[in-house]
């Protein structure tokens, strides 16, 4: 997998790093020249400016951009490039005159509440209350895009257009929406047209199990408890959202076909990502940094690694950025939370490089000043003087500059894949279990990552043929696409092994509970679901929590539910819990289903005795063997030949380990210390300070 699109980036800078600087009207312009000099001297190459629509266009067709002109010119003076965000949606209000002239443009909640002007720390000058489905959004939004892109497209400092920050449904940030989509007249009209394009009335009745006799009676669902219809309504919204993003990209490309155009999501997967990410030139995420290494569980950093692997998988041509490493505590305000240790955002930066990122951006340089994001996310103190986080970042950038001959890194396709299934996450969210789905998927990934097993995150829409082992974690809803992908993989790849866990196939493609789970595969895999049960705190206290797996036992440490399974047609029971079968292997040995999550019963971390045995059975080995504890290895291909091994120490104490590469190597050079490491018995010894990392070139 290559993350490097030759059309984009800064020539000669294989991994540009920058920082968000100006979110109008702060910081004040008289600080910019000195700040830009320090930013460039610290090794950064990019500054980002985030501009609210209502600030840019206070009257129809009147664009006030003197501040942006100054920012571009000063950036060029200091050899910095500009990342310019133009948020028509999600963050920030449209101009007040626009909703005044078009009051029906406001988002309407599922209860019929019309959104009124609001604010948040991220957009103190007004929150987004307008719906993208109203024709005025495109009419006036296109005018703004064409003006701004036309004004700066030829400026030598321009690097990136940020065209949709945190892409989300128009009602996502409304306090009255409860997470449900918009129900304004424009949206309902688009949904009606969408349905009529896809269904006759009889076909729609069959799809949603209704008895409508007139199209006029068809209404969108207004509760997640209407599972079948809400899944259809959300499908419309996600496709509609991707269509709006495509329109934004088309307008921008019409004016400027040269520069990179981006959008991003969250640091965790969301169902709309799979349809939105391919539309942009590159993808990415934002993420907080505070209290990660300093927490009781520093290995939760694996959640960030999951976000990186996911973004690499879905980004067009595998191109992605870490768009927002929060530079400090999330959130700030008049009372404060634990501030990020300098090593926390720095380690996220190195992990981004190791995961094949095209570059990284910090959020932000100075404090926000204008809202309660200040103090908090900043690299520089309120008075403009450096913090320990700034000094640590500058040191990291100097180190990265010293290894540019090895960049860009090559992220080879892994042998192991973990399946992310947006429709199953959607289904979980209707039962207020969105976190449960994500924790289970990330829990399996965490154990593979922590043990140095390269892993890709895939969706059913991607090619599974390269993989020898595939984890289907909580793939609850057997959509047609997922079913076809499983069948094709089993048919075309005779050596592949599938490991499912949790709620595999318990729901059919339309969201109903299956009449014969796992939906479509009960006979083929030789298993039926006999019942459901759970391990409670009382069971754990009483010792009724012991999983019998093969010849061993594994105690379940946290409450969790499980499906009681029954093998048939020659399948084999391979695990039990309190006398009930909870895991079955198919007669051909290619499919295993654990009726419990591999993570939920073990503190949301995939239990090594459950996750790793299939890796060994498939004949897959980690590129590096680590003798010692606390070090997470990530191995990538070097542009200069050989491999680059990143060794992350997540512990509070120094790590002294012996590292043995799986393949023979002739040399090992510590790139940060600029020293060769003696090889003994095919490996080398290295000491890594607490919360630090080593980078070793293996040739």
Steps between C-alpha positions, in 0.01 A plus 500: 500500500641837401389819673687727263308658213765675293262786414479621859721609785810718524786404266789360698295471821376140524315545830386860552383601846310814585264667743161670502564867562221742410133452579369849439526734677780354716791520549534869426699583185778693674624165639515315170840599366688398814291186543556388141874542542495275807273244334739467206809495722340218698491281190137540395409563138124564498259738671127446492230764505137417580250761385133515584263572214322778688836667561605481135172619344323743735281626211391315186793496259717716728810296587732655759840333470763757599605278791533193276703701248740598778524143627593366155762768444662453841499125456683537171750738664584233759510205257177355635211349304134570570223249567178697447174367643173612343231353727168527321366237739536313831704766684398862509192693399400609155446878472215629711350673197472163327278337762309829533422500128439122496356407841397158366874425466527429873542145627183343637526233768305176509260671742445791263721746688657760273866569580582842636831683518747334734869470573766269642869521589579389143279768342432783745376726221209273420433130453387338179118507491449483123413190301704405194189380318360851456580632149637826644789310661641403163411828334682724748756238603617467141546875476722495810703203378560650158602835647737365766657228287537735206663763722771275648548208260808655342659629819840331545424427866183295435526129587161348591131583477312370803153475352298326770626488855357207696243402240172413670124516457353849513324430830800336665590801717147602593423451869140413413579230243596213736732390222222458245511658151326811376125504427467837328278528188800494263636180655161327499454589133842354413421184697169461321675531163772256611240239597304538177817454293569167672163345577150466376252541782455122518877450513532757777225326697690172467824670609362671811214256578225760460166523324520844344244556226600857405848656475365799690466279810869404504681678783859467621553329835552720804631242745793260500262236631354488150810308398410389148381841382772698678769293331350599165471866599863505617612331178339787311671755722846349462471476122356851496791626714754344263316663210530843663871441560542397137331824393738705716799314352371548145461875545847528652660290226331708235675809634825337614578152365853506646500520879402230750142507625418338830233394741520310826301315760562408863780294656257207509313352201150618415254339258516790252879476466492219245296705251653841575873426516542390135357832381789713634864499393594395853338414830588530866382568852530714811598363841565609856838432657458559872510226761595219265848393608429644844181294544475167676482331159755654259426224249179687416735676258414202281164673438693776324698242306169346392388841373823531302466155346136569414580833336776341295261230381221733389696804382514537122824332389557436872577868551414641841607761753472521875317825457473605863726377777365699789802683635381487859214421733152437367314713609631806678303793639489658843570166667753257363562136428823306502725666248665290230845384597745614229552138399130445421445720191855423392437126508180552298712686246752214473218244483351699212830481313533129577146433377562650158352847545554756225559759773371628832347815639477621860192676637608763592798738541372775727201457730164569342452816718145555371329205671539233765732304278744739666709407681532141392594388152803724458869431431595852614400665828246781531781758492653349185798336670593134431371212709662163558266363232638745245859411586425127474331553163793700364740226610285236327492699177877534506531123545258434214696732273806285569334187359345644185704266278272221623177687422233454382457171677340201327205340678478151353168316500474296819413131529234575762188715463240619747162577342327826583134485398321835508150352479567284805630801691184684396287217635687498831452875531120463483523300823736760654789257456713692252795497741460126551541437128804724472662363815468144370646575158780708646561242772602232249714751311664608827631153579634448148662848501654458846656171390648646183264320260440723195127538443279682251149627568266410216133543419279263299542730201875438488702212358560226757698271271851589631423391856567165662311576822192721533327599825126568469440680827133560583400483134143489625305608193542267204462750221506370144842657446648332809346162413636514144844602622516207743382256235743635241791490744432139594458404135804678357747461786516137620761582765314782674376462857207700636455568871168655603401609847207652682179565310604349167208480255229541762318752279396480138573758231194712581569514874262231622623230733597199294266203484802272478816664630770536395299641210572310180780288649346275764508187284831579331687564826315235699364707787172623642427752774326321784465790744663808654646563844745718688775500759415744779701646787335241722616218271854635512494522880361146524754353255244426227716689252748241378523449126605146408695522175681191377714366783516834682285735699463876468320701771267771374580818690224743402125442444402407146226332304536192282310285255446134585603306189420149385727318252342298221584341164840388624609827660695487828441673833831656606408703810239504775388727781315368803418185303371686192677489163624846400737426211469277194735412216366400159567149365766625255674700775489825302239676712486554876224680685535614857153579633658752737712802421874433512535835681188589699563247777862604535492873560452587130836352402499190281620211715835376360404136554198551276631749242853369435454121452333547157801709397733212581270246339505704179882495505526877547789648697578847624786668309681549832519286813542708816662345809388727780183693576345836429613552139263509203677442165380634164700407187478682167694496176773761452524711183875432526461122510451268795256568781447769762399367843323735741522380861254680730540474877159571655607431856603736781835322536793450264484195275807284437414252229655264251356529150522213251381567145307218338708524184884504504656848507856611448484828690290693751546875533339714768383794292433734791830433677681476164682188615529141380364230730713185541328186368518188714319173425299673230377780725601811688455651844359845555394717793200732457415761764152519650237637259758526223577309183786378288519490121728235351588442135538130421692411184 
